[in-house]
Amino acid sequence: MTSLPSRPPARRGVFVALEGGDGAGKSTQLQLLTQALEHAGREVVLTRQPGGTPLGRQIRELVLRGEHVSPRGEALLYAADKAQHVDELIRPALERGADVITDRYTDSSIAYQGAGRELGPEEIHRLLDWAVDGLFPDLTVVLDVPVEVGRARRGDTHDRIEQESDDFHERVRQHFLDLADEAPGRHLVLDATAAPETLHAQIMAWLQQAGVLPMPAGAGQATAPVPPSAASGAGGAP
């Protein structure tokens, strides 16, 4: 009896997170990246944290616009949002072959609650590792912007986190950079004071170098570092 040929394994989607301080320009880069991936014929799921699920939207209102939340309570609410997000949206999308692009993920909680709230980055990291069941992005883009520039870009409207002191936001900014230093293979740090088109080109070059997107015809060696986890399709802890 002739056996039927086995099907090739389904392609797991690529998981990309955009991180950075408030006012870094993540929304613009999320839209540009989504359009580029869809133009390449890929299914893209665009989401944000907190939010992205019905439970997440309720948590977003609590932590950003509600009454006072204690620092530990805030950390636990963010962890609950991520646990729900992974189970309900992110992991199913990746497993069916869709790419997931998220506005913030675990690095934000480690930076904001661990460093900003001074709860301890290591403790928050362990909490999040459990909450997301070990699912971390293949590629993390950190849009780095000076605190004073981010504040000027945000204007006069601030949520509970944005209205924190410059010292708070400076601790957050530095810890984003520390996380990138600890895992350079999956982080790309960009100067977010550059033009949006320049930043998008650098992100695209990084994705092409990692094998997520085809290199342009005749392209030479890209200047962006190669994230090894993206080429293998396996995420790594921050």
Steps between C-alpha positions, in 0.01 A plus 500: 500500500642832393508755778382850433769769496524681830398863508771753573470647850295817517699820520488653844439872487758753612443685826619864503472742792554874484618648828613837631400789718181699458524729197760285323291464183399134530157552340651633178748213472231242579288623211792517256619151593150353476454648153839367386434146622151494350642628171736199511195273515515414870207490741563751779331528838560846648436538871601695809558449870322557720201431279448279199239279668170585673660436841807697397293804408344499847844470658624788284230728639586397856877551480511807275185697578348357817552585865826440684649152458782386727829421323471126571135500398598678179767238425253217555238663276753538219604136545134389484455698178799326342391153611157550344650659191735210434234231549219674313674685217878480461579128516201393283596758236864387491403134481278556195792677329402863552756759603426687823613857557435640844525849643680406825554162659704361790790746472260785578381341824856419605605860428194685634407289801838343572721807453255793490298384802818353652338163567806317372550409133597143583180439698282645224689295240426178689134594536467572129687188393232300682213719375590468130602133533845569359379671179729793419537697176730387223586863428477799734547854369584756769424855391724705726413864559621746768247551776456870428434431132240237583324736740491778240357263238222385734368852551262585784299176522652235728378171643602373845834369376587790271453757776770344716817700567793530263707293746247217464513516120880519501516176702263343249704620204825371645352160573376459144863552396622259769261230375627551146859467621413174678342343189656671195405212273133590501512877566547784255549837670424801282537874556134600492583866435577397139243540222225233499603389148858444617386293797271292281782430254723380785227269633439359152872441446515312830204280406651429158836412653323266742328320212149614589468692173685446172800717437454756220654394171865594486509603865830478677576430863251679724631709787243379753602210728357156435272373777576123504170414667302640208681291245422186699141602583554456873456776752730548795452644845597864546 
